[in-house]
Amino acid sequence: MIRVALPTHLRTLAKVDGEVELDVAGAVTQRAVLDALEARYPVLRGAIRDHGTLKRRAFVRFYACERDLSHDSPDDPLPDEVARGAEPFQVIGAIVGG
Amino acid sequence: MSGVRLLVGTRKGAFVLTSDGKRKAWDVAGPHFAGWEIYHLKGSPVDPNRIYASQSSGWFGQQIQRSEDGGRSWAPVDNKFAYDGTPGTHQWYDGTAHPWEFKRVWHLEPSLTDPDTVYAGVEDAALFRTTDGGQTWQEMPGLRGHGSGPNWHPGAGGMCLHTILLHPTDPKRIFIAISAAGAFRTDDGGTTWKPINRGLRSQYIPDPEAEVGHCVHRIALHPSRPDVLFMQKHWDVMRSDDAGDSWHEVSGNLPTDFGFPIDVHAHEPDTIYVVPIKSDSEHYPPDGKLRVYRSRTGGGEWEALTKGLPQEHCFVNVLRDAMSVDTLDACGVYFGTTGGQIYASPDAGDSWTAIARDLPAVLSVEAQTLP
C-alpha cells in the first residue's frame, strides 16, 4: 500500500481527510503513483501534472524520505520506504511569492 | 416575492449574496472553494440554479465547478482545455513569438437557451464551448484561426478573452473581446470571425488605428437593441451603432476615460454605467473618490453617482467583470472592489450601500434576478 500526502487544497478538491492509500501494481514510480492517484480521484487530473504532457506543474514539488524528488525521472523507482508504505509520497504546494 | 442572488468571485473564494426584492438586507454565504481564485461565476438564464464557476490556482491549475442548487453545493466537471491542433504562437511582451499556453478561464457565458451549453473565455486567449454541461470542452478554433492570432499580445493582466456577448435572437452572432487584441464578431456561430475595431484609437500601439492590438477592457449591450454596443477601452469609452463595424468615442465629460467595467440599465438601453479610474499606472479612482458615472444618453453626457460611496481616501479598483445589474423595477446595480466591498444600488445608481465590506479582492459580480 502506497501512502500519499496531499496539500490542503488538493485534499479539499478530492474530498479526502489525511493521507491517501493506493494500491500500485508493478514498479513504484512517480508516474505509477500519480496514475493511480488520478484514477482514484479524477478531479486531480491537471492539478498536479499538466494535461497532455503529464509534466509536474511548476509550483508542485514531490518529496519523500526527506528528499526532493521533483527533478527525478517520473519513471525512476521511488525510495523503498515509499514502496513499502513506511513513508508517504508527499505532494507539496511550493512556497512562492515571498 | 422576487429576489436577487449575487455571485461574487474573489481572489480567495466565491461568495453568494441573496436578498429579497427590496434589496435592503443581504445574506452572505461562503467562501466556497476557499483559498482559490474564482475569476467568474454565472448562472444559466434558463435554469438559474445551474451555476458554473471558474476556480483556479497558480499552484494547482484550473477547475470548473457546477452547482444545481443555486450555489449551495458544487461538483467539479471537466477541467481540460486543450487548444485545437497545433497551438501556434502569439507575440510575447518582448515581441518574440510565444507558444499559446492555457492558463485559466476568465469568463463563463452560459447559453441563453440551453443550460448544458456554456462558452468559456480563456487565457491565453481562445474561446471554448461545452454542450454537455461541462463534461467536455472544445475550442472554437475559428477565432484563433482568424489569421491575426500571431500578432495578438498580452496586456498587463495576461492575454485573456474576458468578454462574451451572445446575441439575444440570433444564435449565430457572438461578440468577444480580448486584451490586448480587441473585439471580434462571428455571424456564423463561431466558424469565422472578424475584428470589429474600426474607430478605436490607441496611442500606446505603433499604429493607433490598427485592425488588432487594442486593449479592450469590456463590452456591454442591451438585449432589446443588440446592435448597439458600449465599450470601456483601456482609455476611452466607445459606442457602436452597427454591431461593432464602427465605433465612436462617448467619453464626454468623464473625469477620466480609463476604467474596466461597463454595463447597461436593464430597462433603459441608453442608460449606461462606468467607474472611472485615474490611470493605467494608478489603478484607483481620481481624487480618492469612488464614483460611478451614469449616462442616460447612451454616452457623451455623464453624471457622477456618489450617494453612499466613499468620497475620500478611497483607493480601490473595480475590475472588468465586477459590475452587474438585476432586472427588477427599479433596476439594481452592483459592483465589487479590489478592497473587498460589494456596493449595491436598488434605485438604478441614485444611492449605494456596502452590502459586504471585507471580502477578498473582488474579481467578478453577477446578479441573478430570481422569481
Interface residues (C-beta under 8 A of the other chain):
Chain A: P7 T8 H9 L10 T12 L13 V43 R45 G46 A47 I48 D50 H51 G52 R57 F59 V60 G93 A94 V96
Chain B: A34 G35 W36 S57 G58 W59 F60 G61 Q62 Q63 P76 N79 K80 A82
